């Protein structure tokens, strides 16, 4: 993630629907060095590990471009995310304002590979980002199974989700699109476990059902 606010033109281009597949690596791509095992762990909150489902459990394939604004304390980070989900894998690539690949997460269900650029701030938790994606986007039944080891519960409504563990909310999300619809619009959520808030302005380029 990069510090600061992107130029308004970048937001305008994204919202105009210029979605694309995950870009190919460039000379500025991250090295294959991976964050620590702890940073890669799918923790929805400190000490609360998600039992990840599989990419195929999403039930469809997706290609989306997302402008992501993250706030933690008095800091704001903005980056562009390219998200691709198929039955075989999920790939999330984050780019900074100059188009450099900052991070790539590849998750197959059996393995999670993370590559990060050396200039990213320390303390980044790719595993928690993956946990957030599952909690936010996967079907309710898959999310409830994933929360089972933590004793957590999912409270789902038409346009919002809340994840609760031990009687306290650890994630709250509000969606700008109908449940089960294309991921086009604005999603806002708070991860109270890690103490950050995120706004996602998303354009989905493709919606394809997966074979059972």
C-alpha positions in Angstrom: 0.0 0.0 0.0 1.2 3.6 -0.6 0.8 6.6 1.6 -1.3 9.5 0.4 -4.3 10.1 -1.8 -4.4 9.2 -5.5 -5.3 11.8 -8.1 -9.1 12.1 -8.8 -8.5 11.1 -12.4 -7.6 7.6 -11.3 -10.9 7.2 -9.5 -12.7 8.5 -12.5 -11.1 6.0 -14.8 -11.9 3.1 -12.5 -15.5 4.1 -12.1 -15.9 4.5 -15.8 -15.5 0.7 -16.0 -12.0 0.3 -17.2 -11.6 -3.0 -15.6 -8.9 -5.4 -16.6 -7.4 -8.8 -15.8 -4.6 -9.0 -13.3 -1.6 -7.3 -15.0 1.5 -9.2 -16.0 4.6 -8.7 -13.8 6.8 -5.8 -14.7 10.5 -5.0 -13.8 9.1 -3.3 -10.7 7.2 -6.5 -9.6 7.8 -7.7 -6.0 10.6 -10.2 -5.4 9.5 -13.7 -4.5 10.4 -13.1 -0.9 7.4 -13.9 1.1 6.2 -12.3 4.4 6.5 -14.4 7.6 4.2 -17.3 8.3 2.5 -15.2 10.9 1.8 -12.4 8.5 0.4 -15.0 6.0 -1.9 -16.6 8.5 -5.6 -15.9 7.8 -6.4 -14.2 11.0 -9.6 -12.2 11.1 -8.5 -10.7 14.4 -5.5 -11.3 16.7 -5.5 -14.9 17.6 -8.6 -15.7 15.6 -7.8 -17.9 12.7 -10.2 -18.5 9.8 -10.6 -22.0 8.4 -10.4 -20.9 4.8 -12.7 -22.6 2.3 -11.6 -23.0 -1.3 -11.7 -20.6 -4.2 -14.3 -22.7 -5.9 -16.7 -22.3 -2.9 -17.3 -18.8 -4.2 -19.6 -20.5 -6.7 -18.5 -18.4 -9.7 -15.5 -16.8 -11.4 -14.8 -13.0 -11.0 -12.6 -10.4 -12.6 -12.8 -7.0 -10.8 -10.8 -3.8 -10.4 -11.1 -2.0 -7.1 -10.0 1.3 -5.8 -9.2 0.7 -2.1 -8.9 3.4 0.5 -7.7 2.0 3.9 -7.5 4.1 7.1 -5.6 3.0 10.2 -5.3 5.6 13.0 -4.3 8.9 11.4 -2.9 7.3 8.2 -4.6 6.8 4.9 -3.5 4.4 2.1 -4.9 4.2 -1.4 -4.1 1.5 -3.9 -5.7 -0.2 -6.9 -6.5 -3.9 -6.6 -7.0 -6.3 -9.4 -8.9 -9.4 -8.2 -9.3 -12.6 -10.2 -11.2 -15.6 -8.8 -11.6 -19.0 -10.6 -12.4 -22.5 -9.4 -8.6 -23.1 -9.1 -7.3 -20.0 -7.5 -7.7 -16.4 -6.3 -5.1 -13.8 -7.3 -5.1 -10.3 -5.7 -2.6 -7.8 -7.1 -2.1 -4.4 -5.5 -0.6 -1.5 -7.5 0.6 1.8 -6.3 -0.1 5.2 -8.0 2.7 4.7 -10.5 1.4 1.3 -11.6 4.1 -0.7 -9.7 3.1 -4.1 -8.4 3.2 -3.7 -4.6 1.9 -7.1 -3.6 0.5 -10.3 -5.1 -1.5 -12.9 -3.2 -2.1 -16.2 -4.9 -4.4 -18.6 -3.1 -5.3 -22.1 -4.4 -7.1 -23.5 -1.4 -4.1 -25.7 -0.6 -1.4 -23.1 -0.6 -1.1 -19.3 -0.2 1.8 -17.5 -2.0 2.5 -13.9 -1.2 5.0 -11.6 -2.9 5.6 -8.1 -1.7 7.7 -5.1 -2.9 10.6 -4.2 -0.6 9.3 -0.7 -0.2 6.0 -1.7 1.4 5.7 -0.7 5.1 6.4 -3.3 7.7 3.4 -4.9 9.5 1.4 -5.6 6.4 -0.7 -8.7 7.0 -1.6 -10.4 3.6 -3.2 -13.3 5.4 -5.7 -11.0 7.1 -6.5 -9.4 3.8 -7.3 -12.9 2.4 -9.5 -13.6 5.5 -11.3 -10.3 4.9 -12.0 -11.3 1.3 -13.6 -14.6 2.3 -15.7 -13.0 5.0 -16.9 -10.2 2.7 -17.5 -12.1 -0.6 -18.0 -15.8 -0.1 -21.5 -17.3 0.3 -23.0 -17.3 3.8 -22.7 -21.0 4.3 -19.0 -21.0 3.4 -18.3 -18.1 5.7 -20.1 -19.8 8.6 -18.0 -23.0 8.1 -14.8 -20.8 8.0 -15.8 -19.2 11.3 -16.5 -22.5 13.1 -13.0 -22.9 14.6 -13.2 -19.4 16.2 -16.8 -20.0 17.5 -17.7 -16.9 15.4 -21.0 -16.1 13.9 -22.1 -14.3 10.8 -25.1 -12.0 10.9 -26.1 -11.4 7.2 -28.7 -9.0 5.9 -29.5 -7.8 2.3 -26.9 -5.1 2.2 -24.7 -5.8 5.2 -22.7 -8.4 7.2 -21.4 -8.5 10.7 -18.9 -11.1 12.1 -19.1 -11.6 15.8 -16.7 -13.6 18.0 -17.2 -14.2 21.7 -20.0 -11.7 21.7 -18.1 -8.8 20.2 -18.2 -7.5 16.6 -14.9 -8.0 14.8 -16.0 -7.0 11.3 -18.9 -4.9 10.0 -19.6 -4.4 6.3 -22.1 -2.4 4.2 -22.6 -3.2 0.5 -23.6 -0.9 -2.3 -24.9 -3.8 -4.4 -27.5 -6.4 -3.8 -26.6 -9.7 -2.2 -25.4 -12.1 -4.9 -25.1 -9.4 -7.5 -22.0 -8.2 -9.4 -19.4 -6.5 -7.3 -20.0 -3.1 -8.8 -20.4 -0.2 -6.4 -19.0 0.8 -3.0 -18.3 -1.5 -0.1 -17.4 -0.1 3.3 -16.2 -2.2 6.1 -14.4 -2.0 9.5 -12.2 -4.7 10.8 -12.4 -3.9 14.5 -10.1 -6.7 15.4 -7.1 -5.1 13.6 -8.4 -1.6 13.9 -8.8 -0.4 10.3 -11.5 0.9 8.0 -11.7 0.3 4.3 -13.7 1.7 1.4 -13.7 -0.3 -1.8 -15.0 1.2 -5.1 -15.4 -1.8 -7.3 -16.1 -2.6 -10.9 -16.7 -6.2 -11.9 -15.8 -7.0 -15.5 -17.0 -10.6 -15.6 -19.4 -12.9 -13.9 -19.4 -16.5 -14.8 -21.0 -19.4 -13.0 -18.7 -22.3 -12.1 -19.6 -25.9 -12.9 -20.8 -27.8 -9.9 
